[in-house]
Amino acid sequence: MGRIISNFFIALDGVVEAPDQWHFPYLNDEMGAVVGAGMEANKAFLMGRKLYDEWAAFWPDSTDEPFASFFNNIPKYVISGSLKDPAWNNTTVLSGDANAVRQFKESIDGDIGMSGSATTVRWLLANGLLDELRLLVHPIAVGHGKRLFEDTPTHKLELIDSATFSTGVLNLTYAPAS
C-alpha cells in the first residue's frame, strides 16, 4: 500500500504561498539532499486540480533539471471532479472523493509525493488519507500569503523526525496522531 507524503517549504508564520519569493536564500546542499532523497523515493505524485493546471503549464517546457525530468516523467495523479482529458504525459485523474484516493493508495507500492497545495493537504488530512507531513520550516516570517492551515478543524500530529540545517531551517516530519 502506498503512503501519501506531503512536503512543504513553510515560513515560521505558517505561510506556504509563493516560496519562490522567500525560500531560495535558505537553499543549500543539506536541503537539496533532503529534497532529492524524497524525489527518489516517490513512485507517484499526487496533486489537486489547481496545482495541476499551474504545473502542466510550466514543467513540460522547463529546462530546470533535474526537476523538469522528475515532474514530467513520474506518474501523476490529479484529484479532480472536473478535469477530463489531462494533456500532461503520465497523468491520471482521480475523482474528487476519498474512496477513489484510498483505492489509488492501495494500488501503489511505495511513497506517493504531494506538495504545493495547502487545500489538498488539508483535504487529505481531514479524510484520513495523509500518512506524513514533511515541513522545511524557514526562519522567516513572511507576513502575508496563504497559510498551510487556515480555518481548519484541529488535527493532532506526532513528530516522528527532526533535524536542523546550518541555515536555521528545521526539517520536521509529522504523522497523524493515533
C-alpha positions as CSV (number, residue, x, y, z in Angstrom):
1,M,0.0,0.0,0.0
2,G,1.2,3.5,-0.8
3,R,1.9,6.2,1.7
4,I,0.9,9.8,0.8
5,I,3.7,12.1,2.0
6,S,3.2,15.8,1.7
7,N,6.2,18.2,1.5
8,F,6.1,22.0,2.1
9,F,8.5,24.9,2.3
10,I,6.9,26.9,5.1
11,A,7.7,30.1,6.9
12,L,7.6,30.4,10.7
13,D,4.3,32.2,10.4
14,G,2.7,29.2,8.5
15,V,2.9,30.8,5.0
16,V,3.4,28.3,2.2
17,E,2.4,30.6,-0.7
18,A,5.0,31.8,-3.2
19,P,8.0,30.2,-1.7
20,D,9.9,31.3,-4.8
21,Q,9.8,34.8,-3.2
22,W,11.4,33.8,0.2
23,H,12.8,30.3,0.1
24,F,15.9,30.5,-2.0
25,P,18.3,32.2,0.4
26,Y,18.0,29.1,2.6
27,L,18.6,26.5,-0.1
28,N,21.8,24.7,0.4
29,D,23.3,21.2,0.0
30,E,21.6,19.9,3.2
31,M,18.2,20.9,1.9
32,G,19.0,19.7,-1.6
33,A,19.9,16.3,-0.2
34,V,16.6,16.0,1.7
35,V,14.5,17.2,-1.3
36,G,16.5,14.8,-3.7
37,A,16.0,11.8,-1.4
38,G,12.3,12.5,-1.2
39,M,12.1,12.7,-5.0
40,E,14.0,9.4,-5.4
41,A,11.6,7.6,-3.0
42,N,8.4,8.7,-4.8
43,K,6.7,6.2,-7.1
44,A,3.9,8.6,-8.0
45,F,3.0,12.3,-7.4
46,L,-0.5,13.4,-6.2
47,M,-1.9,16.9,-6.7
48,G,-5.1,18.9,-6.9
49,R,-6.6,20.5,-10.0
50,K,-5.3,24.0,-9.4
51,L,-1.7,22.8,-8.9
52,Y,-2.0,20.5,-11.9
53,D,-3.1,23.4,-14.1
54,E,-0.2,25.6,-12.9
55,W,2.5,22.9,-13.2
56,A,1.2,21.4,-16.5
57,A,1.6,24.9,-18.0
58,F,5.2,25.2,-16.7
59,W,7.1,21.8,-16.4
60,P,6.6,20.3,-19.9
61,D,8.7,23.2,-21.4
62,S,11.1,23.7,-18.5
63,T,14.8,23.2,-18.7
64,D,15.2,23.3,-14.9
65,E,16.9,19.9,-14.4
66,P,16.6,17.6,-12.6
67,F,13.2,18.8,-11.5
68,A,11.7,19.0,-15.0
69,S,12.6,15.4,-15.8
70,F,11.2,14.3,-12.4
71,F,7.9,16.1,-12.8
72,N,7.5,15.3,-16.5
73,N,8.2,11.5,-16.1
74,I,6.8,10.5,-12.8
75,P,3.2,9.1,-12.9
76,K,1.0,12.0,-11.8
77,Y,-2.5,11.7,-10.2
78,V,-4.9,14.6,-10.0
79,I,-7.8,14.7,-7.6
80,S,-10.5,16.5,-9.6
81,G,-14.1,16.2,-10.4
82,S,-13.8,18.4,-13.5
83,L,-10.5,17.5,-15.3
84,K,-11.4,15.1,-18.1
85,D,-8.5,14.9,-20.6
86,P,-5.2,15.8,-19.0
87,A,-2.7,16.8,-21.6
88,W,0.4,16.4,-19.4
89,N,2.1,13.0,-20.0
90,N,1.7,10.3,-17.4
91,T,-1.3,11.9,-15.8
92,T,-4.3,10.1,-14.4
93,V,-7.4,11.7,-13.0
94,L,-8.9,10.5,-9.7
95,S,-12.5,11.5,-9.0
96,G,-12.7,14.1,-6.2
97,D,-13.8,11.6,-3.5
98,A,-11.9,10.0,-0.6
99,N,-12.7,6.4,-1.7
100,A,-11.0,6.9,-5.1
101,V,-7.9,8.2,-3.3
102,R,-8.0,5.2,-0.9
103,Q,-8.2,2.8,-3.9
104,F,-5.3,4.6,-5.5
105,K,-3.2,4.3,-2.4
106,E,-3.9,0.6,-2.3
107,S,-2.7,0.2,-5.9
108,I,0.7,1.9,-5.4
109,D,3.7,0.1,-3.8
110,G,5.7,2.9,-2.3
111,D,5.7,6.6,-1.5
112,I,3.3,9.0,-3.2
113,G,4.7,12.5,-3.1
114,M,2.4,15.6,-2.7
115,S,3.4,19.2,-2.4
116,G,2.4,22.7,-3.3
117,S,-1.3,22.7,-2.4
118,A,-2.4,23.6,1.1
119,T,-6.0,22.9,0.1
120,T,-5.3,19.4,-1.0
121,V,-3.2,18.5,2.1
122,R,-6.0,19.8,4.4
123,W,-8.5,17.6,2.4
124,L,-6.2,14.6,2.7
125,L,-5.7,15.1,6.4
126,A,-9.4,15.6,7.0
127,N,-10.2,12.3,5.2
128,G,-7.6,10.2,7.0
129,L,-5.5,9.9,3.8
130,L,-2.3,11.7,4.7
131,D,0.5,9.5,6.1
132,E,3.2,12.0,6.7
133,L,3.6,15.8,6.6
134,R,7.2,16.9,6.0
135,L,7.9,20.6,6.6
136,L,11.0,22.6,5.9
137,V,10.4,25.4,8.3
138,H,12.3,28.5,7.2
139,P,13.4,31.1,9.8
140,I,11.4,33.9,8.3
141,A,8.1,35.5,9.0
142,V,6.7,36.3,5.5
143,G,3.7,38.2,7.0
144,H,1.3,37.6,4.1
145,G,0.0,34.8,1.9
146,K,-1.8,31.5,2.1
147,R,-1.0,29.5,5.2
148,L,-0.9,25.7,5.4
149,F,-3.7,25.6,8.0
150,E,-6.5,28.3,7.8
151,D,-9.9,27.8,9.2
152,T,-9.5,24.1,9.7
153,P,-10.6,21.6,12.3
154,T,-8.0,20.6,14.9
155,H,-5.7,17.8,13.8
156,K,-3.3,16.2,16.3
157,L,0.1,15.3,14.8
158,E,3.0,13.4,16.2
159,L,6.6,14.5,15.5
160,I,8.4,11.4,14.1
161,D,11.7,13.0,12.9
162,S,13.5,16.3,13.1
163,A,16.8,17.9,12.1
164,T,18.2,21.5,12.0
165,F,20.1,22.7,9.0
166,S,23.1,25.1,9.2
167,T,20.8,27.8,7.7
168,G,18.4,27.5,10.6
169,V,15.8,25.7,8.6
170,L,14.0,22.9,10.6
171,N,13.4,19.6,8.8
172,L,10.3,18.3,10.6
173,T,8.3,15.1,9.8
174,Y,4.9,14.6,11.3
175,A,2.3,11.8,11.1
176,P,-1.3,12.0,12.2
177,A,-1.5,11.0,15.9
178,S,-3.1,7.7,16.5
